[in-house]
């Protein structure tokens, strides 16, 4: 008589391990996205005085573009708000002052 070993069925661990791995991968990806995606900066709020005449005020008074080579084109954006109660009309191009070596 030969003895055969009876095979006992073990619980299906493959599917459970796959689910745990998928959840860990999802949690890791979500954490990395949260760390690497910078928060969108909100423009500074400028208080308004509706009884005053119209006046344009920039949210930031300066912009630091770092070291820029002479032949490189750069762009800066400003958020401007009317802090008065009247309408402001721009008649000409705004004047921008560039400082070198700062």
TIMI-2910 file (N, C-alpha, C, CB; in pm, 1 decimal, decimal comma, always signed):
<rs>
+----------+----------+----------+----------+----------+----------+----------+----------+----------+----------+----------+----------+------+
!      n_x !      n_y !      n_z !     ca_x !     ca_y !     ca_z !      c_x !      c_y !      c_z !     cb_x !     cb_y !     cb_z ! resn !
+----------+----------+----------+----------+----------+----------+----------+----------+----------+----------+----------+----------+------+
!    +82,5 !   -116,0 !     +0,0 !     +0,0 !     +0,0 !     +0,0 !    +87,9 !   +123,6 !     +0,0 !    -94,4 !     -0,9 !   +118,9 !  Unk !
!    +52,2 !   +210,4 !    -84,5 !   +127,7 !   +334,3 !    -89,5 !    +54,2 !   +441,4 !    -10,2 !   +149,9 !   +379,6 !   -235,3 !  Unk !
!   +134,5 !   +515,8 !    +50,7 !    +73,5 !   +623,4 !   +128,4 !    +75,7 !   +751,2 !    +46,0 !   +147,2 !   +643,8 !   +263,7 !  Unk !
!    -34,7 !   +806,4 !    +29,5 !    -43,6 !   +934,9 !    -39,3 !    -66,8 !  +1043,1 !    +63,4 !   -156,4 !   +934,6 !   -145,8 !  Unk !
!     +2,5 !  +1144,9 !    +41,0 !    -17,7 !  +1259,6 !   +127,9 !   -142,8 !  +1332,8 !    +84,4 !   +104,6 !  +1353,6 !   +125,9 !  Unk !
!   -225,5 !  +1360,8 !   +176,2 !   -345,3 !  +1435,5 !   +143,1 !   -310,1 !  +1582,5 !   +135,2 !   -457,2 !  +1410,9 !   +246,4 !  Unk !
!   -352,6 !  +1639,0 !    +27,4 !   -326,0 !  +1781,4 !    +10,7 !   -436,4 !  +1860,0 !    +78,7 !   -315,3 !  +1819,5 !   -139,4 !  Unk !
!   -394,3 !  +1945,6 !   +168,4 !   -491,0 !  +2032,4 !   +234,2 !   -488,4 !  +2166,5 !   +163,1 !   -460,1 !  +2048,3 !   +387,0 !  Unk !
!   -600,5 !  +2220,1 !   +141,8 !   -605,3 !  +2348,6 !    +71,7 !   -582,0 !  +2460,5 !   +172,8 !   -742,1 !  +2367,9 !     -2,2 !  Unk !
!   -488,1 !  +2546,6 !   +137,1 !   -460,4 !  +2661,3 !   +222,5 !   -550,9 !  +2776,5 !   +179,9 !   -309,9 !  +2702,2 !   +215,0 !  Unk !
!   -574,6 !  +2870,2 !   +269,4 !   -661,5 !  +2983,1 !   +234,0 !   -598,4 !  +3062,9 !   +119,1 !   -685,7 !  +3075,4 !   +358,0 !  Unk !
!   -680,4 !  +3122,9 !    +34,0 !   -628,2 !  +3197,6 !    -81,2 !   -557,2 !  +3325,0 !    -35,6 !   -742,4 !  +3232,7 !   -179,1 !  Unk !
!   -428,0 !  +3316,0 !    -17,5 !   -350,5 !  +3431,4 !    +28,8 !   -308,8 !  +3521,7 !    -86,0 !   -227,6 !  +3385,1 !   +104,4 !  Unk !
!   -303,4 !  +3469,6 !   -205,4 !   -257,9 !  +3548,3 !   -319,5 !   -341,2 !  +3672,5 !   -342,2 !   -259,1 !  +3464,5 !   -443,2 !  Unk !
!   -471,8 !  +3657,9 !   -336,2 !   -560,7 !  +3771,4 !   -359,6 !   -549,6 !  +3873,7 !   -247,0 !   -705,8 !  +3723,8 !   -373,4 !  Unk !
!   -539,7 !  +3825,9 !   -123,8 !   -527,0 !  +3917,6 !    -10,5 !   -394,5 !  +3993,2 !    -16,5 !   -538,3 !  +3841,0 !   +122,4 !  Unk !
!   -287,7 !  +3925,6 !    -52,1 !   -157,3 !  +3991,5 !    -62,4 !   -157,7 !  +4095,3 !   -175,0 !    -45,9 !  +3887,3 !    -86,4 !  Unk !
!   -227,2 !  +4063,8 !   -283,4 !   -235,6 !  +4157,0 !   -393,6 !   -311,1 !  +4282,7 !   -351,5 !   -303,2 !  +4091,3 !   -513,8 !  Unk !
!   -417,6 !  +4267,2 !   -275,6 !   -495,6 !  +4382,2 !   -227,8 !   -413,3 !  +4468,4 !   -132,5 !   -624,3 !  +4334,7 !   -157,8 !  Unk !
!   -339,2 !  +4404,6 !    -42,6 !   -254,6 !  +4478,6 !    +50,7 !   -147,0 !  +4554,6 !    -26,6 !   -190,0 !  +4383,1 !   +154,4 !  Unk !
!    -86,2 !  +4489,9 !   -124,7 !    +15,7 !  +4555,9 !   -206,3 !    -40,8 !  +4674,0 !   -283,6 !    +77,8 !  +4456,8 !   -302,7 !  Unk !
!   -159,9 !  +4658,3 !   -338,3 !   -222,9 !  +4767,8 !   -412,3 !   -254,4 !  +4884,7 !   -319,8 !   -351,2 !  +4719,1 !   -481,5 !  Unk !
!   -304,2 !  +4857,0 !   -200,4 !   -334,2 !  +4964,2 !   -105,3 !   -208,2 !  +5036,4 !    -60,7 !   -407,2 !  +4908,5 !    +15,9 !  Unk !
!   -100,8 !  +4962,4 !    -35,4 !    +24,4 !  +5025,6 !     +3,5 !    +81,3 !  +5111,4 !   -109,6 !   +126,0 !  +4919,7 !    +45,1 !  Unk !
!    +72,8 !  +5061,5 !   -232,2 !   +119,4 !  +5138,5 !   -347,2 !    +39,0 !  +5266,3 !   -363,4 !   +111,1 !  +5054,9 !   -474,5 !  Unk !
!    -93,5 !  +5256,1 !   -348,3 !   -178,8 !  +5373,9 !   -358,6 !   -145,8 !  +5475,0 !   -249,3 !   -326,2 !  +5333,7 !   -350,6 !  Unk !
!   -127,0 !  +5429,1 !   -126,2 !    -95,1 !  +5519,2 !    -15,7 !    +40,1 !  +5587,3 !    -37,5 !    -94,8 !  +5442,5 !   +117,3 !  Unk !
!   +137,3 !  +5512,8 !    -86,6 !   +268,7 !  +5570,4 !   -113,5 !   +261,3 !  +5674,0 !   -224,6 !   +368,4 !  +5460,7 !   -150,5 !  Unk !
!   +189,2 !  +5644,4 !   -332,1 !   +175,1 !  +5738,9 !   -443,1 !   +103,1 !  +5865,7 !   -397,5 !    +98,9 !  +5673,7 !   -560,2 !  Unk !
!     -2,5 !  +5851,0 !   -318,9 !    -75,4 !  +5967,6 !   -269,0 !    +13,5 !  +6052,9 !   -179,0 !   -201,4 !  +5923,7 !   -192,6 !  Unk !
!    +93,1 !  +5990,7 !    -94,7 !   +184,3 !  +6065,0 !     -8,6 !   +290,1 !  +6139,3 !    -87,5 !   +250,3 !  +5972,1 !    +89,3 !  Unk !
!   +345,4 !  +6075,8 !   -190,5 !   +445,8 !  +6142,4 !   -273,1 !   +386,2 !  +6260,2 !   -349,6 !   +508,2 !  +6043,1 !   -370,7 !  Unk !
!   +267,7 !  +6243,4 !   -403,3 !   +202,5 !  +6354,2 !   -473,9 !   +177,4 !  +6469,2 !   -378,3 !    +70,1 !  +6308,2 !   -538,2 !  Unk !
!   +131,9 !  +6440,1 !   -257,6 !   +105,1 !  +6543,9 !   -158,5 !   +232,7 !  +6619,5 !   -122,7 !    +43,0 !  +6482,8 !    -32,5 !  Unk !
!   +346,3 !  +6549,8 !   -115,4 !   +471,8 !  +6614,4 !    -80,4 !   +532,7 !  +6692,1 !   -196,8 !   +569,8 !  +6511,7 !    -31,5 !  Unk !
!   +518,6 !  +6641,2 !   -317,8 !   +588,8 !  +6700,4 !   -431,6 !   +511,5 !  +6811,1 !   -502,3 !   +621,5 !  +6593,9 !   -530,1 !  Unk !
!   +381,5 !  +6811,0 !   -494,7 !   +303,5 !  +6913,7 !   -562,9 !   +297,4 !  +7036,7 !   -472,4 !   +159,5 !  +6861,9 !   -598,3 !  Unk !
!   +354,4 !  +7148,1 !   -519,9 !   +352,0 !  +7267,9 !   -435,5 !   +210,4 !  +7324,4 !   -427,1 !   +449,0 !  +7374,9 !   -490,1 !  Unk !
!   +182,6 !  +7383,4 !   -315,0 !    +52,8 !  +7446,5 !   -298,5 !    +49,4 !  +7574,0 !   -381,8 !    +23,9 !  +7476,8 !   -148,9 !  Unk !
!    -62,5 !  +7602,1 !   -442,0 !    -75,9 !  +7721,4 !   -525,1 !    -77,2 !  +7843,8 !   -435,0 !   -204,6 !  +7715,4 !   -612,4 !  Unk !
!    +17,9 !  +7935,8 !   -456,1 !    +18,9 !  +8054,8 !   -371,1 !   -101,4 !  +8143,3 !   -400,3 !   +148,7 !  +8133,9 !   -390,9 !  Unk !
!   -161,7 !  +8191,6 !   -297,8 !   -275,7 !  +8281,2 !   -311,8 !   -226,9 !  +8425,4 !   -310,2 !   -379,6 !  +8257,0 !   -199,4 !  Unk !
!   -280,4 !  +8512,3 !   -395,6 !   -236,9 !  +8652,1 !   -393,8 !   -273,8 !  +8717,7 !   -262,0 !   -298,9 !  +8729,7 !   -510,6 !  Unk !
!   -190,4 !  +8811,4 !   -221,4 !   -214,2 !  +8882,1 !    -95,8 !   -340,3 !  +8967,9 !   -108,2 !    -91,6 !  +8970,0 !    -57,8 !  Unk !
!   -415,2 !  +8973,2 !     -3,7 !   -536,9 !  +9054,1 !     -2,1 !   -500,1 !  +9198,1 !    +30,7 !   -640,0 !  +8998,6 !   +100,6 !  Unk !
!   -556,0 !  +9291,7 !    -45,4 !   -531,9 !  +9433,7 !    -22,1 !   -663,0 !  +9492,9 !    +26,8 !   -479,7 !  +9507,0 !   -152,2 !  Unk !
!   -662,2 !  +9558,5 !   +145,0 !   -786,8 !  +9614,7 !   +196,0 !   -836,3 !  +9728,6 !   +106,8 !   -767,8 !  +9664,6 !   +339,7 !  Unk !
!   -964,8 !  +9735,7 !    +85,2 !  -1023,5 !  +9838,7 !     -0,3 !  -1095,1 !  +9943,1 !    +84,7 !  -1121,1 !  +9775,9 !   -102,2 !  Unk !
!  -1084,2 ! +10068,2 !    +40,7 !  -1154,9 ! +10179,3 !   +103,2 !  -1244,4 ! +10239,5 !     -3,9 !  -1055,4 ! +10286,5 !   +163,6 !  Unk !
!  -1372,2 ! +10205,0 !     -2,3 !  -1463,0 ! +10245,9 !   -108,9 !  -1491,2 ! +10395,2 !   -109,2 !  -1592,0 ! +10171,1 !    -97,0 !  Unk !
!  -1460,1 ! +10467,1 !     -0,4 !  -1482,5 ! +10611,5 !     +2,0 !  -1363,5 ! +10687,2 !    -58,9 !  -1507,3 ! +10659,0 !   +146,3 !  Unk !
!  -1251,5 ! +10620,3 !    -80,5 !  -1132,2 ! +10684,0 !   -137,0 !  -1139,0 ! +10681,5 !   -289,3 !  -1003,3 ! +10613,5 !    -87,5 !  Unk !
!  -1063,2 ! +10770,8 !   -356,0 !  -1057,7 ! +10764,8 !   -501,7 !   -988,6 ! +10636,0 !   -548,2 !   -984,2 ! +10888,3 !   -557,8 !  Unk !
!  -1007,8 ! +10603,5 !   -675,3 !   -947,9 ! +10481,5 !   -728,9 !   -796,1 ! +10482,6 !   -719,3 !   -989,4 ! +10462,3 !   -872,9 !  Unk !
!   -739,8 ! +10370,2 !   -680,4 !   -594,2 ! +10360,5 !   -664,2 !   -553,4 ! +10216,8 !   -687,8 !   -548,5 ! +10408,9 !   -522,7 !  Unk !
!   -452,8 ! +10196,7 !   -774,0 !   -403,2 ! +10061,7 !   -799,2 !   -292,4 ! +10027,9 !   -701,0 !   -352,7 ! +10048,1 !   -944,1 !  Unk !
!   -301,3 !  +9910,2 !   -642,5 !   -199,3 !  +9863,1 !   -547,7 !   -161,1 !  +9721,2 !   -588,0 !   -251,6 !  +9868,1 !   -398,1 !  Unk !
!    -29,2 !  +9698,5 !   -599,2 !    +20,3 !  +9564,4 !   -631,4 !    +21,8 !  +9480,3 !   -504,9 !   +162,3 !  +9570,6 !   -694,8 !  Unk !
!    -13,0 !  +9352,4 !   -519,3 !    -14,2 !  +9262,3 !   -404,1 !   +127,0 !  +9242,4 !   -350,4 !    -76,3 !  +9126,8 !   -442,1 !  Unk !
!   +226,5 !  +9238,6 !   -437,7 !   +367,0 !  +9226,2 !   -397,7 !   +441,5 !  +9348,8 !   -448,5 !   +431,5 !  +9093,9 !   -453,3 !  Unk !
!   +522,4 !  +9410,2 !   -363,6 !   +592,9 !  +9531,5 !   -406,1 !   +718,9 !  +9500,8 !   -486,7 !   +629,4 !  +9615,1 !   -285,0 !  Unk !
!   +776,5 !  +9382,6 !   -471,9 !   +896,7 !  +9345,3 !   -546,8 !   +883,6 !  +9203,4 !   -599,5 !  +1022,4 !  +9358,2 !   -458,7 !  Unk !
!   +961,5 !  +9175,2 !   -703,1 !   +968,2 !  +9039,7 !   -759,4 !  +1115,3 !  +9005,3 !   -771,8 !   +893,9 !  +9029,1 !   -899,4 !  Unk !
!  +1156,5 !  +8893,8 !   -712,6 !  +1295,4 !  +8849,7 !   -720,6 !  +1302,4 !  +8734,0 !   -818,7 !  +1350,7 !  +8808,1 !   -580,2 !  Unk !
!  +1365,2 !  +8757,2 !   -933,7 !  +1379,1 !  +8653,6 !  -1035,2 !  +1512,2 !  +8581,1 !  -1024,5 !  +1364,4 !  +8713,6 !  -1173,1 !  Unk !
!  +1590,8 !  +8613,1 !   -923,5 !  +1720,1 !  +8548,1 !   -906,2 !  +1821,6 !  +8598,7 !  -1007,3 !  +1705,4 !  +8397,2 !   -918,3 !  Unk !
!  +1930,7 !  +8525,2 !  -1024,6 !  +2034,8 !  +8561,6 !  -1120,3 !  +1987,2 !  +8526,7 !  -1260,6 !  +2168,7 !  +8489,5 !  -1087,7 !  Unk !
!  +1978,8 !  +8626,5 !  -1345,7 !  +1932,8 !  +8606,0 !  -1483,4 !  +2042,3 !  +8654,4 !  -1577,1 !  +1797,5 !  +8681,1 !  -1511,1 !  Unk !
!  +2089,5 !  +8570,0 !  -1669,9 !  +2188,8 !  +8615,7 !  -1767,5 !  +2133,8 !  +8731,0 !  -1851,4 !  +2231,7 !  +8499,4 !  -1858,9 !  Unk !
!  +2225,0 !  +8814,2 !  -1902,2 !  +2186,5 !  +8935,2 !  -1974,1 !  +2099,3 !  +8904,9 !  -2095,6 !  +2310,3 !  +9011,1 !  -2017,4 !  Unk !
!  +2128,5 !  +8798,8 !  -2169,0 !  +2056,1 !  +8770,5 !  -2292,7 !  +1933,5 !  +8680,7 !  -2273,0 !  +2149,3 !  +8706,2 !  -2391,2 !  Unk !
!  +1890,8 !  +8658,3 !  -2150,2 !  +1777,8 !  +8569,8 !  -2119,7 !  +1651,6 !  +8652,9 !  -2097,4 !  +1808,2 !  +8482,3 !  -1994,5 !  Unk !
!  +1542,7 !  +8613,8 !  -2161,7 !  +1414,1 !  +8680,1 !  -2145,2 !  +1343,1 !  +8620,1 !  -2024,3 !  +1327,0 !  +8666,3 !  -2273,6 !  Unk !
!  +1292,0 !  +8704,3 !  -1936,7 !  +1217,7 !  +8657,7 !  -1819,2 !  +1081,4 !  +8724,5 !  -1817,1 !  +1295,5 !  +8687,4 !  -1687,7 !  Unk !
!   +992,2 !  +8666,2 !  -1743,2 !   +856,1 !  +8718,9 !  -1733,7 !   +815,0 !  +8720,5 !  -1587,7 !   +756,3 !  +8634,5 !  -1818,7 !  Unk !
!   +748,7 !  +8827,2 !  -1547,2 !   +695,3 !  +8837,2 !  -1411,7 !   +549,5 !  +8878,9 !  -1422,1 !   +777,3 !  +8938,8 !  -1324,6 !  Unk !
!   +468,4 !  +8827,6 !  -1334,5 !   +325,9 !  +8861,5 !  -1333,0 !   +292,2 !  +8928,3 !  -1201,1 !   +237,7 !  +8735,4 !  -1354,8 !  Unk !
!   +208,3 !  +9028,0 !  -1209,0 !   +168,0 !  +9103,6 !  -1092,0 !    +17,5 !  +9094,5 !  -1075,9 !   +213,3 !  +9250,4 !  -1102,7 !  Unk !
!    -26,1 !  +9088,1 !   -953,1 !   -167,9 !  +9098,7 !   -921,6 !   -191,0 !  +9239,5 !   -870,9 !   -213,3 !  +8990,9 !   -816,3 !  Unk !
!   -277,6 !  +9311,1 !   -940,2 !   -304,5 !  +9450,8 !   -906,2 !   -451,4 !  +9462,6 !   -868,8 !   -268,5 !  +9547,1 !  -1024,8 !  Unk !
!   -477,3 !  +9539,0 !   -761,3 !   -615,0 !  +9556,6 !   -714,8 !   -647,2 !  +9704,9 !   -703,0 !   -636,8 !  +9485,8 !   -579,1 !  Unk !
!   -770,1 !  +9739,1 !   -731,0 !   -818,9 !  +9875,6 !   -712,3 !   -868,9 !  +9885,7 !   -569,1 !   -932,4 !  +9912,5 !   -815,9 !  Unk !
!   -799,8 !  +9964,8 !   -486,6 !   -836,9 !  +9975,5 !   -345,1 !   -931,6 ! +10090,2 !   -317,8 !   -714,0 !  +9991,8 !   -260,6 !  Unk !
!   -966,9 ! +10165,9 !   -420,0 !  -1058,4 ! +10278,3 !   -401,9 !  -1197,3 ! +10247,2 !   -452,4 !  -1005,6 ! +10400,6 !   -471,8 !  Unk !
!  -1281,7 ! +10347,7 !   -444,7 !  -1419,7 ! +10329,2 !   -486,3 !  -1444,8 ! +10370,2 !   -630,2 !  -1509,8 ! +10406,2 !   -396,4 !  Unk !
!  -1354,9 ! +10446,3 !   -691,4 !  -1372,7 ! +10492,0 !   -828,8 !  -1305,5 ! +10397,7 !   -926,8 !  -1317,4 ! +10632,9 !   -845,8 !  Unk !
!  -1342,1 ! +10413,2 !  -1053,6 !  -1283,4 ! +10334,1 !  -1161,3 !  -1144,0 ! +10387,0 !  -1191,6 !  -1372,6 ! +10337,7 !  -1288,5 !  Unk !
!  -1051,5 ! +10298,7 !  -1219,2 !   -914,5 ! +10336,4 !  -1256,4 !   -895,1 ! +10301,5 !  -1402,6 !   -807,4 ! +10264,2 !  -1166,4 !  Unk !
!   -846,8 ! +10398,4 !  -1481,2 !   -818,2 ! +10374,2 !  -1622,9 !   -670,1 ! +10393,5 !  -1646,5 !   -901,4 ! +10468,4 !  -1714,8 !  Unk !
!   -608,8 ! +10296,5 !  -1712,5 !   -466,9 ! +10308,1 !  -1747,1 !   -457,1 ! +10385,4 !  -1878,1 !   -398,4 ! +10166,5 !  -1759,2 !  Unk !
!   -382,8 ! +10496,0 !  -1876,4 !   -370,0 ! +10581,0 !  -1993,6 !   -252,2 ! +10536,5 !  -2079,2 !   -353,6 ! +10727,4 !  -1952,3 !  Unk !
!   -144,9 ! +10493,7 !  -2016,3 !    -25,6 ! +10450,9 !  -2088,8 !    +28,4 ! +10321,6 !  -2030,0 !    +82,3 ! +10560,1 !  -2085,2 !  Unk !
!   +142,2 ! +10281,6 !  -2082,7 !   +206,7 ! +10160,6 !  -2031,1 !   +260,7 ! +10187,9 !  -1891,2 !   +321,0 ! +10113,5 !  -2125,8 !  Unk !
!   +244,7 ! +10093,3 !  -1800,2 !   +298,5 ! +10114,3 !  -1665,3 !   +451,3 ! +10116,2 !  -1666,9 !   +248,1 ! +10004,7 !  -1569,8 !  Unk !
!   +509,8 ! +10195,4 !  -1578,8 !   +655,3 ! +10204,9 !  -1569,5 !   +706,0 ! +10099,7 !  -1472,1 !   +699,5 ! +10347,0 !  -1524,9 !  Unk !
!   +808,1 ! +10026,7 !  -1515,8 !   +868,0 !  +9923,2 !  -1434,0 !  +1013,6 !  +9958,7 !  -1414,7 !   +851,8 !  +9782,5 !  -1498,2 !  Unk !
!  +1060,4 !  +9952,9 !  -1292,3 !  +1199,5 !  +9984,2 !  -1261,3 !  +1277,0 !  +9854,1 !  -1243,4 !  +1209,8 ! +10072,9 !  -1133,9 !  Unk !
!  +1386,7 !  +9840,5 !  -1318,4 !  +1474,2 !  +9723,2 !  -1305,5 !  +1597,6 !  +9763,5 !  -1227,0 !  +1513,9 !  +9665,5 !  -1445,5 !  Unk !
!  +1634,1 !  +9682,6 !  -1132,2 !  +1753,8 !  +9706,3 !  -1052,9 !  +1856,3 !  +9600,5 !  -1085,8 !  +1722,0 !  +9706,7 !   -902,2 !  Unk !
!  +1979,6 !  +9642,0 !  -1110,8 !  +2086,0 !  +9547,0 !  -1140,8 !  +2172,1 !  +9525,7 !  -1017,6 !  +2171,7 !  +9595,9 !  -1258,8 !  Unk !
!  +2220,4 !  +9404,9 !  -1003,3 !  +2316,6 !  +9375,0 !   -897,8 !  +2256,9 !  +9367,8 !   -758,9 !  +2423,3 !  +9476,5 !   -898,6 !  Unk !
!  +2129,0 !  +9353,2 !   -748,1 !  +2067,7 !  +9344,9 !   -614,3 !  +2050,8 !  +9201,6 !   -572,0 !  +1932,5 !  +9415,7 !   -611,4 !  Unk !
+----------+----------+----------+----------+----------+----------+----------+----------+----------+----------+----------+----------+------+
</rs>
